[in-house]
Amino acid sequence: MATPEKKQPKLRYSICVSGAAAGPTVKASADLAERAGTAIAKEGHILTTGATIGLPYYAAIGATKAGGMSIGFSPASSLREHLRKYRLPQEGFDFINFTGMHYVGRDLYLIQSSDAVVTVGGRFGSLHEFTSALEDHKPCGVLLGSGGTADIIPELMERLQAPENDMVIYDDNPERLVNRLIAILDKKYADIKQQLDSQDTEWFLKTGSSNRAG
């Protein structure tokens, strides 16, 4: 039986899967993370992660198995440092951005480079990525039932009266959660999608932007 072709949308989003690198949620939610990565790839979008082990790594494996693109943002400044100092994997990624920003800076760079974030399980690092995404007005999908950070976010949002509550969606099914995030992004970028669908290959030269040559 032929493998169904994955979708190739004209506008591809970078969707981050954030989750624990270690701890009890890794074993419990590895399949959920892999399914999230697979779902992103099958919809033709790009997976971004912290180029780390644990749940983000399972998401990367899911995306690559599905024939999608997986980009990792490493805290290291080089491949040697990535492998030796931080002891992080190289496989599972089409490209690794060696940020040299350590973990805290890497987290911010990763979120800034992503259009939306999926939280699966997680610990404090995942909470940092979630709050950074929220502050940056990024759509956030929280996979309920995956443990850790993901399962305490609803209470935090209620207790802290977060101003961006409408940017956060919840679901216990990774495929459905990814598709709901994509729908939000489609609405957010509707004007750009319309231009891309118009078959005008030079639309970006006609928008009156401040593009400059040289």
Buried (B, 14 or more C-beta within 10 A) or exposed (E): EEEEEBEEEEBBBBBBBBBBBEBEBBEBBBEBBBBBBBBBBBBBBBBBBBBBBBBBBBBBBBBBBBEBBBBBBBBBBEEEBBBEEBEBBEEBBBEBBBBBBEBEEBBBBBBEBBBBBBBBBBBEBBBBBBBBBBEBEBBBBBBBBBBBBBBBBEEEBEEEEBEBEEBBBBBEBBBBBBBBBBEBBEEBBEEBBEBBEEEEEEEEEEEEEEEEEE
